[in-house]
Amino acid sequence: MASLIDIRRRIRSIKSSQQITKAMKMISAARLRRAQDRAVASRPYARLLREVMGSVSSRMGSLEHPLLAEREEKRVAILVVAGDRGLAGAFNTNVNRAVTSLLAGKSWESALIVPIGKKALDFWRRRKTPISEKTYAGIFSKIDYSIAKEIADSLAVDFEHGRLDAVYVVFNEFKSVISQVVRVEKILPISRGVAAMAPAAEKGAGKAAEPTPAAAASVEPIFEPDPATILAKILPRYVEFAVFRILLESAAAEHAARMTAMDSASKNAGDLIDSLTLTYNRARQARITKELIEIVSGAAALG
């Protein structure tokens, strides 16, 4: 059995760790509120952008656009969206595991990893899968639309010039404080039916969908300028905002995962402190009892 000094030292060490985990929980809770507000606020815009794009593309007839071109998937890029820091439970591990499963289940000629977040970069730089020269570590301290635009524009250019046949993204979607779901989405080429697909986070809200004004009026819209010009502007913006929304969702999910992990760690530390305190008290009582027995035995021997 450990000595009383060792037990006291261990209790002090765990109490120090518990203070750190409690502080990290409070910080993550404060950051989660802001990140959650941004993620939720982006969803209506994403939905309306899908609806407008669908309305315009349905009236284009046979007109094509480079971002809509579907071809055999041989050269693929995978955006791996993880966090910049650890201590978030299985947040980063789940994303990297999903990417590994995706690579194992496909027979692509080449796959290029585009890591977003320090944890994604650290993980995939030690693997055999090629990594993009452009990496994005440390961007989650301040998520800006310009970062999403830079990522989207780079991928769109490679796709339009045929250097990529498809672009996938793997990320954690924020569902609730205790639930983050790993999603695998294909953002390029843009599906022609994407406008009819609501983001997963918008489903199951418990309210019936209200008809849009255009659907209720049943009036043929007038486009100015022509649909082709409008779609040429909307499609790049759609890819940019899709990346931006994914970054916001991942940031909110990371803070939620870290808050949950730190809360669990604090509770476990408390349980461990209680157990060690009980062990300490028992050892201390046994030591006192032993000393009393020795004193009584000594007194009896002298008498």
C-alpha positions, 0 to 999 in steps of 0.5 A: 500500500502507498504511504500517506505522503504518496496518497496526499501528493496524488490527491493534490495532483488530481485536484490541480488537474481538476481545476484545469479541466473545470477552467477549460470546460468554462472556456469551451462553454463560452466559446461554444455559444458564439460558435453555435450562433454563427453555425445556426445563423449560416443555415438559412442562407445555405438553404436559400442559396440551394433553392435559388440555385435549383430554381435557376438551374432548372431553367437552364435546359442543356446549358453546362457549367464546369463545376457541374461536370461529372466524370469518372472519379480517378483523381480526388481531393479530400478536405479533412476538417479536424481541430487545432487542439486536443482534449476534445474526446474522440472529435479528431480521431473520429474524423481521421478514422472516417477518412481512413475508411473512405480511402479503404472503400474506394479504388481511386487512382490518386487521393490528395489530403487537404488537412484543415486544422493542426490535428489533421495535419499532424495525423496525415503528414505521418501517413503515406497518403499524399498531402496538399502543399496548401495546408490550413492549420491554426485557422479556427481561432478566428474563422473568416470567410476569406479562408473558406473562399481561398480553399474553395477557389483553389479546389474549384480551379483544380476541378475546372482544369481537370486536375481533380475529378471530385472533392470530398469533405469529412467533418464533424457536424454540430447537432447538440452539446452532447452530439457531433456527427461525422459527415462525408459530403461531396462538394464537387462536382455540384449535384444538379439536384442539390437544391432539393437536398436540405442540410442534415442539420435542418432536418427534423426540426419538428415544423412543417415546411412552409411554401416559398413565395415563388411556389405559392404564387406559381408565377414564372420568374423573370431572370435579369440577366439570363439564367446562365450568367446568374448560375455562373455567379452562384455556383462558385459562391455556393462552393465557397459558402459550403466550405464556410458552413462546414468550418463553422459547424466543425468549430461549434462541434469541437467546442461542444466535444471539448466541453463534454470531455472536460466535464467528464474529466472533472467528474472522474477526477472528483470520483478519484479524489473521493476514492483516494481520500477514503483510502487515505483516511483508512490508512491513517486510521490503521496507522493510528490504531497500530501506534496505539496498540504498540503503546498499550503493548509497551505499557503492559510489558513494563507493568 
